[in-house]
């Protein structure tokens, strides 16, 4: 009997790779039936690259290329060569161009440290505090050419506490980012999540609100 092949995940990362590590831990623990197809970075010194074997690493700085489009083409070609089923942006700090996004449409997701559509872009924790938000968190969404505007698959909220700084709030958000990403990717590789014309589908049915991560690390529908 031929066993089904594991889903292949390409990971884009620019930093230390803590979200990549949570995926690797899930794979090692047998709770994520997948394999890392490769890790791709715009920073050759990114610690995330060291979490996989040299043959699984690709890194180039954008200034090695004539322009942004040339860098994006090289990155896209390298990602495609790894034959991924899914591409996960896990702390990738460079905006992906339209051509890259469209090449992997419906297979490209990102984890973002806010409850989208609030606080797209950078410095989300400081902006949540400045806005007086009582709740903050993280979101996993499909990537579209517009920054952080793709359909949201799942979210994990955290309360904003009195006396919070951007750093303390960031630490609490990071604690939910990891289980959120792992649970969402588990759904992706199971084939239960898809995207059609800007709509997230769960088991073939429209998902009108993002899934919610509970304290047990389980994703469920909000009523």
C-alpha positions as CSV (number, residue, x, y, z in Angstrom):
1,X,0.0,0.0,0.0
2,X,1.3,3.4,-0.9
3,X,1.1,5.9,1.9
4,X,-0.1,9.4,1.1
5,X,2.6,12.0,0.7
6,X,3.0,14.6,3.3
7,X,2.1,18.2,2.4
8,X,5.1,20.3,1.6
9,X,5.4,23.8,3.3
10,X,7.8,26.5,2.1
11,X,8.5,29.0,4.8
12,X,9.5,32.7,4.2
13,X,11.2,34.3,7.2
14,X,13.4,37.2,7.9
15,X,14.4,36.8,11.6
16,X,14.9,34.3,14.3
17,X,12.3,31.9,13.1
18,X,10.2,31.3,16.2
19,X,7.1,30.6,14.1
20,X,9.1,28.3,11.9
21,X,10.2,26.5,15.0
22,X,6.7,25.9,16.2
23,X,5.9,24.2,12.8
24,X,9.1,22.1,13.1
25,X,8.1,21.1,16.7
26,X,4.6,20.1,15.5
27,X,6.1,18.0,12.7
28,X,8.5,16.3,15.2
29,X,5.7,15.7,17.7
30,X,3.5,14.1,15.0
31,X,0.8,16.7,15.4
32,X,1.4,18.4,12.0
33,X,1.5,15.9,9.1
34,X,3.7,17.9,6.8
35,X,7.3,18.5,5.9
36,X,9.3,21.7,5.4
37,X,10.1,22.0,1.8
38,X,12.5,24.9,2.3
39,X,13.2,28.1,4.2
40,X,13.6,31.3,2.1
41,X,14.8,34.6,3.4
42,X,15.8,38.1,2.3
43,X,18.4,38.1,5.0
44,X,21.3,35.6,4.6
45,X,22.1,36.0,8.4
46,X,18.5,35.2,9.5
47,X,18.6,32.7,12.3
48,X,15.6,31.0,10.8
49,X,17.8,29.5,8.1
50,X,19.8,27.6,10.6
51,X,16.8,25.6,11.7
52,X,16.9,23.4,8.5
53,X,19.6,21.6,6.6
54,X,21.8,23.7,4.2
55,X,20.1,22.0,1.2
56,X,16.7,23.5,2.3
57,X,18.0,27.1,2.6
58,X,17.7,29.9,0.1
59,X,18.7,33.5,0.9
60,X,19.6,36.5,-1.1
61,X,19.6,40.2,-0.3
62,X,17.4,42.4,-2.5
63,X,20.4,44.6,-3.4
64,X,21.9,41.7,-5.3
65,X,19.3,42.2,-8.0
66,X,18.6,45.0,-10.5
67,X,15.2,45.8,-9.0
68,X,12.5,44.5,-6.7
69,X,10.8,42.6,-9.6
70,X,14.0,40.7,-10.3
71,X,14.4,39.7,-6.6
72,X,10.8,38.6,-6.5
73,X,11.2,36.5,-9.6
74,X,14.3,34.8,-8.1
75,X,12.5,34.2,-4.8
76,X,9.4,32.8,-6.6
77,X,11.5,30.5,-8.8
78,X,13.3,29.1,-5.7
79,X,10.1,28.6,-3.9
80,X,8.5,26.9,-6.9
81,X,11.5,24.6,-7.2
82,X,10.8,23.3,-3.7
83,X,7.4,22.1,-5.0
84,X,5.4,23.4,-2.0
85,X,1.7,22.7,-1.4
86,X,1.6,25.8,0.9
87,X,3.8,28.9,1.4
88,X,3.8,30.4,4.9
89,X,5.1,33.8,5.6
90,X,6.3,33.5,9.2
91,X,8.0,36.7,10.2
92,X,8.9,37.7,6.6
93,X,9.4,41.4,6.7
94,X,9.5,42.3,3.0
95,X,6.4,43.1,1.0
96,X,5.8,40.6,-1.7
97,X,5.1,42.0,-5.2
98,X,1.9,41.4,-7.1
99,X,3.5,38.9,-9.5
100,X,4.8,36.7,-6.6
101,X,1.4,36.8,-4.9
102,X,-0.5,35.9,-8.0
103,X,1.9,33.1,-8.9
104,X,1.0,31.3,-5.6
105,X,-2.6,32.6,-5.3
106,X,-4.6,30.5,-2.9
107,X,-1.6,28.8,-1.4
108,X,0.1,31.7,0.3
109,X,-0.7,32.7,3.9
110,X,0.8,35.1,6.5
111,X,0.7,35.4,10.2
112,X,0.2,39.0,11.3
113,X,0.4,40.4,14.9
114,X,-3.0,42.1,15.1
115,X,-6.6,41.4,14.9
116,X,-7.1,42.2,11.3
117,X,-8.4,44.4,9.7
118,X,-7.1,46.5,12.6
119,X,-3.5,47.6,12.5
120,X,-2.2,46.5,9.1
121,X,1.6,46.9,8.6
122,X,4.2,47.5,11.2
123,X,4.4,48.5,14.9
124,X,1.1,46.9,15.6
125,X,1.5,46.6,19.4
126,X,2.4,50.3,19.9
127,X,-0.5,51.3,17.6
128,X,-3.0,49.1,19.5
129,X,-2.0,50.9,22.7
130,X,-2.1,54.3,21.1
131,X,-5.6,53.5,19.8
132,X,-6.8,52.5,23.3
133,X,-7.7,49.0,22.2
134,X,-8.9,46.6,24.9
135,X,-8.1,43.6,22.8
136,X,-5.2,42.7,20.6
137,X,-3.9,39.5,19.1
138,X,-2.8,37.7,15.9
139,X,-4.3,36.7,12.6
140,X,-3.5,34.2,9.9
141,X,-4.7,35.3,6.5
142,X,-4.4,34.6,2.8
143,X,-2.0,37.0,1.1
144,X,-3.2,39.3,-1.6
145,X,-1.3,42.2,-3.3
146,X,-2.7,44.7,-0.9
147,X,-0.8,44.7,2.4
148,X,-2.4,42.5,5.1
149,X,-5.8,42.7,3.3
150,X,-6.4,39.1,2.4
151,X,-9.2,37.0,3.8
152,X,-8.6,36.1,7.5
153,X,-8.7,32.4,8.3
154,X,-8.2,32.4,12.0
155,X,-7.4,34.7,15.0
156,X,-6.2,34.5,18.5
157,X,-7.2,37.4,20.8
158,X,-5.3,38.6,23.9
159,X,-6.6,41.3,26.4
160,X,-4.7,44.5,26.6
161,X,-3.8,45.0,30.3
162,X,-3.4,48.1,32.3
163,X,0.3,49.2,32.3
164,X,1.1,47.3,29.1
165,X,4.0,48.5,27.0
166,X,4.5,47.6,23.4
167,X,7.1,45.0,24.5
168,X,4.9,43.3,27.1
169,X,1.9,43.2,24.8
170,X,4.2,41.8,22.0
171,X,5.3,39.0,24.3
172,X,1.7,38.0,25.1
173,X,0.7,38.1,21.5
174,X,3.7,35.9,20.6
175,X,2.5,33.3,23.1
176,X,-0.7,32.9,21.0
177,X,0.9,33.3,17.6
178,X,2.6,29.9,17.8
179,X,-0.4,27.8,18.6
180,X,-2.5,29.8,16.2
181,X,-0.1,29.2,13.3
182,X,0.2,25.5,14.1
183,X,-3.5,24.9,14.4
184,X,-4.2,26.9,11.2
185,X,-1.5,25.1,9.1
186,X,-2.8,21.8,10.4
187,X,-6.2,22.7,8.8
188,X,-4.5,23.8,5.6
189,X,-2.6,20.6,5.1
190,X,-5.7,18.5,5.9
191,X,-7.4,20.1,2.9
192,X,-10.2,21.6,5.0
193,X,-9.4,25.2,4.2
194,X,-9.5,26.8,0.7
195,X,-9.9,30.3,-0.7
196,X,-12.3,31.2,-3.5
197,X,-12.8,34.7,-4.9
198,X,-11.8,36.3,-1.6
199,X,-13.9,34.0,0.6
200,X,-12.4,31.5,3.0
201,X,-14.0,28.0,2.8
202,X,-14.0,25.5,5.6
203,X,-15.0,22.0,4.5
204,X,-16.3,23.6,1.3
205,X,-18.6,26.0,3.1
206,X,-18.1,29.8,3.4
207,X,-16.5,31.0,6.6
208,X,-18.1,34.3,7.4
209,X,-16.0,35.0,10.5
210,X,-12.4,34.0,11.3
211,X,-12.0,30.8,13.3
212,X,-11.1,31.5,17.0
213,X,-8.3,29.9,18.9
214,X,-9.4,28.8,22.4
215,X,-7.2,28.3,25.5
216,X,-6.7,24.6,24.5
217,X,-5.2,25.6,21.2
218,X,-8.2,24.5,19.2
219,X,-9.8,26.4,16.4
220,X,-13.6,26.8,16.4
221,X,-16.2,28.9,14.7
222,X,-17.5,32.0,16.5
223,X,-21.3,32.0,16.8
